[in-house]
Amino acid sequence: MNDLRELVRRFTEREIVPNLPDWERAGEVPRELHAKAAKLGLLGIGYPEEVGGGGGTLLDSATVTEELILAGGSSGLIAALFTHGIALPHIIATGDAALIDRYVRPTLAGELIGSLAITEPDGGSDVANLRTVAKVDGQHYVVNGSKTFITSGARADFITTAVRTGEPGSGYGGVSLLVIDTTTDGFGVTRRLEKMGWQCSDTAELSFVDVRVPRSNLVGAEGTGFRQIMRHFASERISMAVQACATAQRCVTLTIAWCRDRSTFGARLIDRQVVRHRLAEMARVTAVARTYVWSLADRIASGDKVSPVEVAMAKNTAVVACDYVVDAAVQLHGGAGYLRDSEVERHYRDARIMGIGGGTVEIMNEIIAKGLLDAG
Ligand SMILES: Cc1cc2nc3c(=O)[nH]c(=O)nc-3n(C[C@H](O)[C@H](O)[C@H](O)COP(=O)(O)OP(=O)(O)OC[C@H]3O[C@@H](n4cnc5c(N)ncnc54)[C@H](O)[C@@H]3O)c2cc1C
């Protein structure tokens, strides 16, 4: 095992596994966890040193994600602790020194928590038609609207927010990104949302009523928000695919151990051919999905261009594999797999979001179909 995996495994076993059940009940992870992870350099992995990161590539951040789940963590924990993975990339890509100093460095140091708010109550898939408006007033934008399903939204210090700076109906060309401090007057957390899974990750509905945001908090140029969002969806989707594969791998391991231990009708489950074949299928779909997903991560890390079609294929492949495996894992655990204190039960619930968040299975298929069928 390499040093990074070893570090993540020790951190997970010491800091996460004993506390995860409490955090699931509390509906959030404590802020101290961010500070502890930052101290070990885990939050900054995959980010350039010039912005306060620890360097490394997508392969390193994928390794952190994977090992955290393999060591007994969860995708929900990753959503909560690594929300900056979706909140920061747009800011970093602009190279805006003031925004980087104010938001990126303290977040990678575990001092601030950031969220990304795109989805609105009227729709998440149709990003080009979002309705939260930002109107210029002197040196400020005045923001009005609402967002929903925002990961870490209840704990966030700042929110990278997709707003409409163009006229109503201006489509994707009228979308911009603004960083909004959650202490600003008019910002509110309207509701903490209760969910099927990812229970240690707080998810919020947010409202913006005449929120005044300095124009200097614009991320990149006005009207480029949609393009920025689409560009950075690639890393979010690969990360979710890595989480799905790791969740599947963890469930394969847990289920093999369970089937070795459990005997019925005078024989161990693992000795029955129907069970062995089920385990073989679980391992096969997991290995094949992981190979494709990690080959894309490897290419991205080497500076190769991967297409949105390939990324969408990776996400959907990982989601299908994970859905199959978590279901089979619960089945093979029998009644124990249905209980709250069984790890496979948590993975089963957590996995359901993978085909919804970061672009649904259907939207991924739209991307694949467009790329393939509209080309000729
Ligand atoms: C736990 C959780 C955390 C989340 N975290 C965040 C976050 O941090 N930030 C954020 O901005 N968002 C977040 N989301 C929102 C998530 O990205 C959206 O839920 C997702 O994009 C889908 O949008 P929607 O829920 O509005 O569904 P809709 O867009 O209303 O879609 C509903 C259904 O219709 C299908 N559909 C939509 N359009 C088409 C089409 N053209 N063709 C075929 N089928 C279609 C969809 O695939 C889906 O099955 C989170 C969601 C959850 C549940």
PDBQT file of the ligand as one rigid body, heavy atoms in Angstrom, charges set to zero:
ROOT
HETATM    1  C1  LIG A 401     -28.270  14.589  -1.787  1.00  0.00    +0.000 C 
HETATM    2  C2  LIG A 401     -28.186  15.566  -2.907  1.00  0.00    +0.000 A 
HETATM    3  C3  LIG A 401     -27.127  16.454  -2.961  1.00  0.00    +0.000 A 
HETATM    4  C4  LIG A 401     -27.068  17.406  -3.984  1.00  0.00    +0.000 A 
HETATM    5  N1  LIG A 401     -26.064  18.353  -3.959  1.00  0.00    +0.000 NA
HETATM    6  C5  LIG A 401     -26.136  19.394  -4.827  1.00  0.00    +0.000 A 
HETATM    7  C6  LIG A 401     -25.236  20.507  -4.704  1.00  0.00    +0.000 A 
HETATM    8  O1  LIG A 401     -24.367  20.529  -3.846  1.00  0.00    +0.000 OA
HETATM    9  N2  LIG A 401     -25.382  21.543  -5.559  1.00  0.00    +0.000 N 
HETATM   10  C7  LIG A 401     -26.345  21.563  -6.526  1.00  0.00    +0.000 A 
HETATM   11  O2  LIG A 401     -26.426  22.529  -7.261  1.00  0.00    +0.000 OA
HETATM   12  N3  LIG A 401     -27.202  20.523  -6.677  1.00  0.00    +0.000 NA
HETATM   13  C8  LIG A 401     -27.131  19.453  -5.845  1.00  0.00    +0.000 A 
HETATM   14  N4  LIG A 401     -28.014  18.413  -5.966  1.00  0.00    +0.000 N 
HETATM   15  C9  LIG A 401     -29.024  18.449  -7.013  1.00  0.00    +0.000 C 
HETATM   16  C10 LIG A 401     -28.821  17.441  -8.120  1.00  0.00    +0.000 C 
HETATM   17  O3  LIG A 401     -27.713  17.788  -8.913  1.00  0.00    +0.000 OA
HETATM   18  C11 LIG A 401     -30.134  17.393  -8.897  1.00  0.00    +0.000 C 
HETATM   19  O4  LIG A 401     -31.078  16.725  -8.067  1.00  0.00    +0.000 OA
HETATM   20  C12 LIG A 401     -29.993  16.727 -10.241  1.00  0.00    +0.000 C 
HETATM   21  O5  LIG A 401     -29.219  17.499 -11.107  1.00  0.00    +0.000 OA
HETATM   22  C13 LIG A 401     -31.378  16.505 -10.883  1.00  0.00    +0.000 C 
HETATM   23  O6  LIG A 401     -32.122  17.679 -10.890  1.00  0.00    +0.000 OA
HETATM   24  P1  LIG A 401     -33.612  17.675 -10.314  1.00  0.00    +0.000 P 
HETATM   25  O7  LIG A 401     -33.602  17.013  -9.001  1.00  0.00    +0.000 OA
HETATM   26  O8  LIG A 401     -34.147  19.048 -10.384  1.00  0.00    +0.000 OA
HETATM   27  O9  LIG A 401     -34.400  16.729 -11.296  1.00  0.00    +0.000 OA
HETATM   28  P2  LIG A 401     -35.114  17.120 -12.736  1.00  0.00    +0.000 P 
HETATM   29  O10 LIG A 401     -34.155  17.917 -13.479  1.00  0.00    +0.000 OA
HETATM   30  O11 LIG A 401     -36.417  17.741 -12.362  1.00  0.00    +0.000 OA
HETATM   31  O12 LIG A 401     -35.298  15.705 -13.316  1.00  0.00    +0.000 OA
HETATM   32  C14 LIG A 401     -36.315  14.800 -12.860  1.00  0.00    +0.000 C 
HETATM   33  C15 LIG A 401     -36.207  13.510 -13.683  1.00  0.00    +0.000 C 
HETATM   34  O13 LIG A 401     -36.418  13.815 -15.053  1.00  0.00    +0.000 OA
HETATM   35  C16 LIG A 401     -35.321  13.371 -15.833  1.00  0.00    +0.000 C 
HETATM   36  N5  LIG A 401     -35.094  14.322 -16.921  1.00  0.00    +0.000 N 
HETATM   37  C17 LIG A 401     -34.888  15.648 -16.824  1.00  0.00    +0.000 A 
HETATM   38  N6  LIG A 401     -34.705  16.174 -18.027  1.00  0.00    +0.000 NA
HETATM   39  C18 LIG A 401     -34.770  15.134 -18.923  1.00  0.00    +0.000 A 
HETATM   40  C19 LIG A 401     -34.622  15.038 -20.319  1.00  0.00    +0.000 A 
HETATM   41  N7  LIG A 401     -34.353  16.092 -21.093  1.00  0.00    +0.000 N 
HETATM   42  N8  LIG A 401     -34.771  13.810 -20.901  1.00  0.00    +0.000 NA
HETATM   43  C20 LIG A 401     -35.035  12.717 -20.132  1.00  0.00    +0.000 A 
HETATM   44  N9  LIG A 401     -35.171  12.761 -18.797  1.00  0.00    +0.000 NA
HETATM   45  C21 LIG A 401     -35.031  13.959 -18.193  1.00  0.00    +0.000 A 
HETATM   46  C22 LIG A 401     -34.163  13.333 -14.874  1.00  0.00    +0.000 C 
HETATM   47  O14 LIG A 401     -33.152  12.450 -15.340  1.00  0.00    +0.000 OA
HETATM   48  C23 LIG A 401     -34.826  12.843 -13.620  1.00  0.00    +0.000 C 
HETATM   49  O15 LIG A 401     -34.973  11.442 -13.684  1.00  0.00    +0.000 OA
HETATM   50  C24 LIG A 401     -28.059  17.431  -4.983  1.00  0.00    +0.000 A 
HETATM   51  C25 LIG A 401     -29.119  16.503  -4.941  1.00  0.00    +0.000 A 
HETATM   52  C26 LIG A 401     -29.208  15.608  -3.900  1.00  0.00    +0.000 A 
HETATM   53  C27 LIG A 401     -30.413  14.692  -3.840  1.00  0.00    +0.000 C 
ENDROOT
TORSDOF 0
